[in-house]
């Protein structure tokens, strides 16, 4: 017959298990933050490119007095929260 009595682990093994799990979770969080930061940098670069292309309309320089940015900032802030201003 098989002995089904739970195997007792000592305190050192429990501490080692805890630290192993902790290391995995900390590493995952670090990599997730880095991936999010990389993605947001790319997104904001693309946003800037879209704005420049729209503002310049194919010209070397943008026209002055165009009121696109304030309205765009207002709409983006309403949907995505603070951080968009003109």
C-alpha positions as CSV (number, residue, x, y, z in Angstrom):
1,X,0.0,0.0,0.0
2,X,1.2,3.5,-0.8
3,X,1.8,5.9,2.1
4,X,-0.3,9.1,1.5
5,X,1.0,10.9,4.6
6,X,1.9,14.5,3.6
7,X,5.6,15.1,3.3
8,X,6.8,17.7,5.8
9,X,8.9,20.5,4.3
10,X,11.2,22.4,6.5
11,X,11.1,26.2,6.9
12,X,14.1,26.7,4.6
13,X,12.3,25.0,1.7
14,X,9.2,27.1,2.3
15,X,11.3,30.3,2.3
16,X,13.1,29.1,-0.9
17,X,9.7,28.5,-2.6
18,X,8.5,31.9,-1.6
19,X,11.5,33.6,-2.9
20,X,11.4,31.7,-6.2
21,X,7.7,32.7,-6.7
22,X,8.5,36.2,-5.7
23,X,11.3,36.5,-8.2
24,X,9.1,35.2,-11.0
25,X,6.4,37.7,-10.2
26,X,8.8,40.7,-9.9
27,X,10.5,39.8,-13.2
28,X,7.1,39.5,-14.9
29,X,6.0,42.9,-13.6
30,X,9.3,44.5,-14.7
31,X,8.9,43.0,-18.2
32,X,5.3,44.1,-18.4
33,X,6.2,47.7,-17.5
34,X,9.0,47.8,-20.1
35,X,6.6,46.4,-22.8
36,X,4.0,49.0,-21.9
37,X,6.5,51.8,-21.9
38,X,7.9,50.7,-25.3
39,X,4.4,50.5,-26.7
40,X,3.4,53.9,-25.4
41,X,6.5,55.6,-26.8
42,X,5.7,54.1,-30.2
43,X,2.1,55.2,-29.9
44,X,3.0,58.8,-29.0
45,X,5.5,59.0,-31.8
46,X,2.8,57.9,-34.2
47,X,0.4,60.4,-32.8
48,X,3.0,63.1,-33.3
49,X,3.6,62.0,-36.9
50,X,-0.1,62.1,-37.6
51,X,-0.4,65.6,-36.2
52,X,2.6,66.9,-38.1
53,X,1.3,65.3,-41.4
54,X,-2.1,66.8,-40.9
55,X,-0.8,70.2,-39.8
56,X,1.7,70.5,-42.7
57,X,-0.6,69.0,-45.3
58,X,2.4,67.9,-47.4
59,X,4.2,71.3,-47.1
60,X,7.6,71.8,-45.5
61,X,6.0,74.0,-42.7
62,X,2.6,74.2,-41.1
63,X,0.2,77.1,-41.5
64,X,-0.1,79.4,-38.5
65,X,-3.5,80.1,-36.9
66,X,-4.9,76.6,-37.5
67,X,-7.1,75.7,-34.5
68,X,-7.0,71.9,-35.0
69,X,-4.8,71.1,-31.9
70,X,-7.0,72.7,-29.2
71,X,-10.1,70.8,-30.4
72,X,-8.1,67.6,-30.8
73,X,-6.7,68.0,-27.3
74,X,-10.1,68.6,-25.8
75,X,-11.6,65.5,-27.5
76,X,-8.7,63.2,-26.6
77,X,-8.7,64.4,-22.9
78,X,-12.4,63.7,-22.7
79,X,-11.9,60.1,-23.9
80,X,-8.5,59.3,-22.5
81,X,-8.0,61.6,-19.5
82,X,-5.5,64.3,-18.8
83,X,-2.2,64.5,-20.7
84,X,-3.4,66.1,-24.0
85,X,-3.0,69.8,-24.3
86,X,-2.3,72.3,-27.0
